[in-house]
Amino acid sequence: MKFILSIIVALTLASTSAFSEEPGGCPHACKPNQYEMTHATGTLYCVGCALKEQFGSKADCEKGGHQLAIKVTKCEDYCGEEKAGLIGTTLFFLPTEATLKIDPVKNYGKTVTLSGRYYFTAGVIEPEEVKIVTDDAEKKG
């Protein structure tokens, strides 16, 4: 009887853990070991252009397109927990409806917040929302 009860408890825990990051549960549809919902803020730049400028890379962004990323200055999950391990890193993002609206020339060097799924194994974010700090906001803050 204890064996059957143990199996029922184990199956119940396994089925609920697929939808929650912690025993208390994540209300943001995070999937442990797959992705978590994240807000990442940083400076927008083109990795190819930066490597070309710093190290003489042969990146040809004029022909091949810019490889946009952010240099992370702040990162937290949707529950507000800081993700200090990403601060200072380069975070690439997937082309989504939200990111395809970013003008790389107009917004180069601006502070950007990307909100969406951060995939652990790939180290990329799939933004559902992009916020670009405007010049007016920079002056106020």
N, C-alpha and C positions, 0 to 999 in steps of 0.2 A: 504494500500500500504506500509506504514512504517513497519507494522507487517511482511509482506512477505519479505521485504528488510532485516529486522532484522534476520529472519530465514536464509536467503541466506548467510548473513555475518557470522552468528554463525556456520552454516554448513561448510563454507569455512575455518574458523579458526579452527574448530575441526578436519577437515581432514588434515590440514597442521601441527597441533600440534602433531600428531602421529609420524611425521618424524623429528621434530625439538625440541630441548630442550628449546630454548628461542625464543622470537619473531623474532630475527635476524636469527635464524636457525643454527643448528649444522651440519657441513659438514661431520661428522663422524658417522652418523647413530645411534646416541644415542636415547634412548626411555625414555622419562620422566617417573619417578616412576617405571621403570623396570630395566634398566641398562644404564651405560654410558661407553664409551671407556676410559680406564685409563692406565697410566703407574705407577706402584707401585715398589719402590725400597726398599730393606731391607735385613736383614741378614737371610740366610736360616738356618732353624733348624727343629728338630723333636720335636713336642709338647709332645709326649709320653715319649721320652728319657729325655727331660728337666723336666717334672713333676716328673719322677722317681728319677732323680738326686736331685731336689730341695726339694721334699716333700715325697719321698718314695712311689710314685704311683706304682701300680701293672701292669703298662703297659708292655706288652711283645712284643716289636717291633721286636725282633729276629724271633718270630713265626708269628706274625700278620702283619708285615710290618711297616715301618716308616710312621708317620702322619706328612708329611712335611708342613711347613708354612713359612712365612717370618715375621720378626718383622719390621714393616714399619718405614723407616727413611725419605722417601720422596715420595710424591704422587701428581700427577696432571692428569687432564683429557687431552685428545688429543688436546684440544684447548689451553692448557697451564695454565689453572686455577688450582691453588693449592688446594688440598683436605686435609686441615689441620686436619680435624676430624679423619682421618685414621692414622696420624703419631703417632707412639708409640703403635699401636695396633698389634695384631697378625692377619695376613691375610692368610686364607686358600685358596688353589687354586684347581680347578678341574683337574682331570687327562685328559690331552689332548695330542695330538701328540707331542707338544712342551715340556710339563712338564714330560712326561714319559722318556725323554732322560736325565733327571737330575740324576746324580749318587749321592745318599744321603751321602755316606761315603766320596767320593772325594770332594764334594762341601759343606759339612757341615761347617757352620760358614762364608761362603763367601757371598759377596754382590751380590744380584741378582735383576734384573729388569724384572718384569712380565708386559707384555702389552696385553690388551684385554678387554673383557667385565667385568665390575664390577657390580654384581647383588645386588641391594640395599636390597631387602628383605632377602636374604640369607647371605649377608656379605661375599661373596666369589668372586674370580676373575676367569675367564675362559681364560687363556692366549693363545694368538695366537703366541706369540713370547716370548722367554726367553733369557736374556743376563746374562751371568755369568762373573763377574769381574775376570780377570786372575791375577796370581801372578805378572806378568810383569806390568800390568796396575796399580796394587796397589802400586808398587814401584815407578812408574812414577808420580802418582797423590798424 
